[in-house]
Amino acid sequence: MAEDAVQNGRQRLADRVRLGLEREIVTGDLTPGTRLDETRLAERYEVSRTPVREALMQLAASGLIEMRPRQGALVAAIGTFQLAEMFEVMSELEALCARLAARRMTPAERDDLAALHEACAPYLASGDADAYYELNLRFHEAIYAGSHNAFLEQETRKIRLRVSPYRRMQLHRPGRLADSHAEHGRVVAAILAGDQELAGRLLKDHVAIQSGTFVDFLATVGGLPDRRPGSARPGRAHPGSARPDQPPKTRHRTG
């Protein structure tokens, strides 16, 4: 019993560290390529290095950080090729969530989704992209939950977590908040009408746009290292540290 209590206590500490770091990575406070020193993190969170090490291992398993020989833990930098692939998969998963939500959402869930959409409106005038993003996240997660498919919800959240810093950045582009809110409105209308195919198509279009504007997205984040299979891997990868020779032709818009 005592051993179980110690184990549970250590796990709670590891979870606290993991959630704290996860939040900072997703919000962009910890940028891609940032080194995560175990000793400093232990001091900061007032824990031993053991729960820190466990938290880092969990973050590495989720893909948010990388463990490299002689360098330790680094916040993961997603290359343009990998990011394009992630958005491609995410657009399909979110489309499936929307189709199922249009069929399965309860009346209360539909009301909540509409309310979340309306709650975003004040931030269009203020231009508060960060506040909008928080509600935007809840809006998308309401659709995931509305699919009533726990496995689909879990897998969609995993990918969204990986690309969250880049989705947040894009909301700072001129006019993007208004466009995002208008797109959300059309998705809500389709879900409330029970139009499964339209809801899926609209949410897919909201996440993935055809060729061309992915270059604009890269300009927003300052360029990303190319991580296509077989490409050279930079020693330290920050947005802006390298530009791809041939950006993928897939066009993406998020938020």
LINPEMO-V465265 format. One record per residue. N is the residue number from 1. RES is the residue in one letter. PHI is phi in radians with two decimals (999 if undefined). OMEGA is omega in whole degrees, -180 to 180 (999 if undefined). Layout:
# LINPEMO-V465265
N_RES_PHI_OMEGA + N_RES_PHI_OMEGA
This chain:
# LINPEMO-V465265
1_M_999_-180 + 2_A_-1.10_180 + 3_E_-1.12_178 + 4_D_-1.13_-180 + 5_A_-1.11_178 + 6_V_-1.12_-180 + 7_Q_-1.09_180 + 8_N_-1.13_178 + 9_G_-1.12_179 + 10_R_-1.14_179 + 11_Q_-1.15_178 + 12_R_-1.12_178 + 13_L_-1.14_179 + 14_A_-1.10_179 + 15_D_-1.13_180 + 16_R_-1.11_179 + 17_V_-1.14_-179 + 18_R_-1.06_-178 + 19_L_-1.13_178 + 20_G_-1.12_179 + 21_L_-1.18_179 + 22_E_-1.02_-180 + 23_R_-1.11_-179 + 24_E_-1.21_178 + 25_I_-1.23_-177 + 26_V_-1.14_-180 + 27_T_-1.41_180 + 28_G_1.56_177 + 29_D_-1.15_172 + 30_L_-1.87_-173 + 31_T_-1.49_178 + 32_P_-0.94_-179 + 33_G_1.68_180 + 34_T_-1.15_179 + 35_R_-1.44_-180 + 36_L_-1.91_-177 + 37_D_-1.50_-176 + 38_E_-1.04_-177 + 39_T_-1.11_180 + 40_R_-1.14_178 + 41_L_-1.15_178 + 42_A_-1.08_178 + 43_E_-1.16_-178 + 44_R_-1.12_-179 + 45_Y_-1.60_178 + 46_E_0.99_177 + 47_V_-2.38_175 + 48_S_-1.36_-179 + 49_R_-1.30_-178 + 50_T_-1.10_178 + 51_P_-1.14_176 + 52_V_-1.12_-180 + 53_R_-1.08_179 + 54_E_-1.14_179 + 55_A_-1.10_180 + 56_L_-1.13_178 + 57_M_-1.12_178 + 58_Q_-1.16_179 + 59_L_-1.17_177 + 60_A_-1.16_180 + 61_A_-1.14_180 + 62_S_-1.47_178 + 63_G_1.60_-179 + 64_L_-1.34_176 + 65_I_-2.28_177 + 66_E_-2.13_175 + 67_M_-1.82_-176 + 68_R_-2.07_177 + 69_P_-1.02_176 + 70_R_1.18_178 + 71_Q_-1.99_-179 + 72_G_1.43_-176 + 73_A_-1.61_177 + 74_L_-2.25_173 + 75_V_-1.09_-174 + 76_A_-1.13_173 + 77_A_-1.90_-179 + 78_I_-1.56_178 + 79_G_-1.33_-176 + 80_T_-1.04_-178 + 81_F_-1.15_180 + 82_Q_-1.15_180 + 83_L_-1.12_177 + 84_A_-1.07_179 + 85_E_-1.12_-180 + 86_M_-1.12_179 + 87_F_-1.10_179 + 88_E_-1.08_179 + 89_V_-1.17_-177 + 90_M_-1.11_180 + 91_S_-1.08_179 + 92_E_-1.24_180 + 93_L_-1.15_180 + 94_E_-1.16_177 + 95_A_-1.09_178 + 96_L_-1.13_177 + 97_C_-1.00_-178 + 98_A_-1.15_179 + 99_R_-1.08_-180 + 100_L_-1.19_179 + 101_A_-1.11_179 + 102_A_-1.09_-179 + 103_R_-1.64_-167 + 104_R_-1.96_-177 + 105_M_-1.03_175 + 106_T_-1.33_176 + 107_P_-0.97_180 + 108_A_-1.13_179 + 109_E_-1.15_178 + 110_R_-1.13_178 + 111_D_-1.09_180 + 112_D_-1.11_180 + 113_L_-1.10_179 + 114_A_-1.09_180 + 115_A_-1.16_177 + 116_L_-1.09_178 + 117_H_-1.08_-180 + 118_E_-1.14_-179 + 119_A_-1.16_179 + 120_C_-1.31_-171 + 121_A_-0.96_-178 + 122_P_-1.03_-177 + 123_Y_-1.38_175 + 124_L_-1.19_-179 + 125_A_-1.22_-178 + 126_S_-1.35_-178 + 127_G_1.26_-179 + 128_D_-1.43_-176 + 129_A_-1.14_-178 + 130_D_-1.21_178 + 131_A_-1.16_177 + 132_Y_-1.08_-178 + 133_Y_-1.05_-179 + 134_E_-1.07_178 + 135_L_-1.27_177 + 136_N_-1.05_178 + 137_L_-1.09_179 + 138_R_-1.13_178 + 139_F_-1.08_-180 + 140_H_-1.14_-179 + 141_E_-1.18_176 + 142_A_-1.13_178 + 143_I_-1.25_177 + 144_Y_-1.01_-178 + 145_A_-1.12_-179 + 146_G_-1.18_176 + 147_S_-1.22_-177 + 148_H_0.95_175 + 149_N_-2.30_-172 + 150_A_-1.06_-179 + 151_F_-1.17_178 + 152_L_-1.07_179 + 153_E_-1.04_-179 + 154_Q_-1.11_-177 + 155_E_-1.20_178 + 156_T_-1.16_178 + 157_R_-1.12_180 + 158_K_-1.04_-179 + 159_I_-1.21_179 + 160_R_-1.06_179 + 161_L_-1.05_-179 + 162_R_-1.11_-174 + 163_V_-1.79_-176 + 164_S_-0.95_-180 + 165_P_-1.02_-178 + 166_Y_-1.34_176 + 167_R_-1.15_179 + 168_R_-1.10_-179 + 169_M_-1.00_-174 + 170_Q_-1.18_179 + 171_L_-1.16_178 + 172_H_-1.46_178 + 173_R_-1.20_-179 + 174_P_-0.95_177 + 175_G_1.43_-174 + 176_R_-1.22_-179 + 177_L_-1.06_-179 + 178_A_-1.12_179 + 179_D_-1.10_-179 + 180_S_-1.05_-178 + 181_H_-1.15_179 + 182_A_-1.13_178 + 183_E_-1.12_177 + 184_H_-1.03_-178 + 185_G_-1.04_179 + 186_R_-1.21_177 + 187_V_-1.12_180 + 188_V_-1.03_-179 + 189_A_-1.04_-180 + 190_A_-1.18_179 + 191_I_-1.15_-180 + 192_L_-1.12_178 + 193_A_-1.42_-179 + 194_G_1.30_-179 + 195_D_-1.51_-173 + 196_Q_-1.09_-176 + 197_E_-1.16_179 + 198_L_-1.15_179 + 199_A_-1.04_179 + 200_G_-1.11_-178 + 201_R_-1.15_-179 + 202_L_-1.15_-180 + 203_L_-1.24_176 + 204_K_-1.10_178 + 205_D_-1.13_179 + 206_H_-1.13_-177 + 207_V_-1.55_-174 + 208_A_-2.13_179 + 209_I_-1.99_-175 + 210_Q_-1.19_-169 + 211_S_-0.87_173 + 212_G_2.06_-172 + 213_T_-1.40_174 + 214_F_-1.12_175 + 215_V_-1.11_177 + 216_D_-1.12_177 + 217_F_-1.06_179 + 218_L_-1.08_178 + 219_A_-1.11_179 + 220_T_-1.10_-177 + 221_V_-1.63_175 + 222_G_1.45_179 + 223_G_1.56_-179 + 224_L_-2.36_178 + 225_P_-1.14_179 + 226_D_-1.39_-179 + 227_R_-2.06_178 + 228_R_-1.19_-177 + 229_P_-0.92_178 + 230_G_1.57_-179 + 231_S_-1.36_179 + 232_A_-1.17_-179 + 233_R_-1.84_-179 + 234_P_-1.18_-179 + 235_G_-1.19_178 + 236_R_-2.42_-172 + 237_A_-1.94_173 + 238_H_-2.04_170 + 239_P_-0.99_-179 + 240_G_1.73_-178 + 241_S_-1.37_179 + 242_A_-2.74_177 + 243_R_-2.05_-179 + 244_P_-1.22_176 + 245_D_-1.20_-179 + 246_Q_-2.40_179 + 247_P_-1.03_178 + 248_P_-1.05_-176 + 249_K_-1.48_177 + 250_T_-1.25_-177 + 251_R_-1.88_-175 + 252_H_-2.31_172 + 253_R_-2.40_-178 + 254_T_-2.33_174 + 255_G_2.13_999
